């Protein structure tokens, strides 16, 4: 299971980082068309070509990971690619990240470990239909209420420091 998770992390990092490098390379390139001159310009642009190869390598690694583990494990782990992309953008593109960004990256890493630990063979459990409203309630609190609370707390803190 851990092998497929590591492959997925490498794959999603390759996909995201490859796209950043391709985007950076297109800064000096003409709009993509099927003209030979334009295709040649893309093919000889070092940044774009490296990004393209990394992106394709990531796709191949993802196929390998999917052959080793179920999609229910691979897909949540691939979401960690956005955290990897954020870290890469911070160091490579010099993008500034705040505390909330770093907290999100940390939670994505913890979630990936949780999926790996929970992804081992387990006995199936049943969930009562009466428990689903409670589950929905807690998901709403977690994903809607918590960010709202953090935003209001940060706004109040910023107002206190201004006065």
N, C-alpha and C positions, 0 to 999 in steps of 0.2 A: 504494500500500500504506500509506504513512504517513498519508494522509487517513483511511483506514478505521480505523487505529489511534487517531488523535486523536479521531475520532468515537466510538469505543468507550470511550475514557477519559472523554470528556464524558458519554456515556450511563451508564456504570456509576457515575460520580460523582453524576449526577442521580438515579439509582435509589436509591443508598444515602443520600445527603444528604436526599432527599425523604422517605424513610422515617423518618429521625431527626426531621425537622421535624414529620411527622405524629404520631409518638410523643409528642413534646413537647406538641403541641396537644391530644392526648387526655387529658392530665393533669387537665383541668378539665371534660372532656366526659363525658356519660353513656355507658354501654355501647351500642354500635351496635345499632340495631334499625330496622325499616322504618316506625316511627312518624314522621309528618310533623315533629313537634316536635324529635325527635332528629336527623333528617336535616338540618333547618334549622340546628340548633346546630352541626353539623359544617361546613355550608356557609358559615356566617358566622364561624367561628373562623379568624382570619388565619393563624396558624402551621400549622394542619392544611391549610388550603386552598393555601397556598404550597407546602407539602411535597407535596401531591397533584399540583399542576401541574408541579412539578419532576420528580417521579417519572414522570409520563406523558410529559413531554418527553424524559426519559432513554430511555424505551421506544421512542419514535419515532426518536431518534438511533440506537439499537441496530439497529432495522430498516434504517435507511439504511446503517449500517456493514456489516450482513450482506449487503446487496445489492452491496457493493463488494469484499468479500473473503471467502474461505472461512471456515467455522466453525472450522477448525483453527487459524486465526490469531486470530479474534475472541474465542473462548472463553478462551484463556489470558490474553489482554490484559484481559478483563473481570474476571479474578481480582484485578487491581490495584485494583479498586474497594474492596476491603477495606482496602487500605493508605490509600487516599484517605479512606475512612470513619474510619479511626483518627486521621489527622491532623485531620480536621474535628472529631471528638469531643474531641480534645485541646484545641483552641482554642475551640470553641463550647460544649461541655459541661463544659470544665475537667477532663477526665479525665486522670489522671497516667499517663505511659508510662515504662517503664524502657528500659535500653540494648538489651535483646533486642527489644523492640517496634520501636525505631528501626532496628535492624539488619534486621529483617524487612521494614520499609517500604522500606529502601534496596535490599534484594535483589529485592523485587517491582518496583521501578523499573528496576533493571538487567535483570531478566528481560523486562520489557516492551520495552525497547530491543533486547534479544537477539531476541525474537520478530519485531520489526519488521525488524531487519537480516537475519534468517534467513528471513523470510517472502517474500522476492523469488523470482521464478521461478528454479528450480534443476533440475538434472538429478537424476532419481530414482536412489537408491542402494539396493543390496540388502543385507539383513542376514542373515547366516547363522543358522540355528536354534541352532547351537552357541554363538553369542555371547549369546543371550538370558539364560542363567543368570548370566553375568557382569554383564550390564546390571541384572538383578534384584538381584544382590548389591550393586552400587554404589548403587542406589536405596535399598536398605534401610540401608546404611551412612550415606548422606547424610541421609535423612529420619528415621531412628530413632537411629542411633549418634551423630550430631552433636548433636542437641538433648540427648541423655542426657549426653554429655560436657560440654557447656556448663553444664547444670544442676548436675552434680557439681562442676565447676570453680567455679561461683558459690557453691555451698554451702560448699565448702572455704574459699573466700576470705572468706565471711561468718563462718565459725567462727574463722579466723585473726584477723579484726578484733575479734571479741568478746573474745578472750583477751589 
